[in-house]
Amino acid sequence: MAYVKKELQGAIEKAKTTLVENKLLNETKQRMRYSFAMSTDSPDVIANSLAAYVANR
């Protein structure tokens, strides 16, 4: 467990100081955007997604 914790902390520290390549960042953003759009394939899913935003409003 100590090894895993050490590796995770190292990865977090690296993420704080190292910039992500623009190509990777853009691909990730695009994947997240379109995966959400593709998951809204039924009225029930759309209603559940909107409910979270309406509740916060």
ABEGO torsion letter per residue (X at the ends): XAAAAAAAAAAAAAAAABBBBAAAAAAAAAAAAAAAAAABABAAAAAAAAAAAAAAX
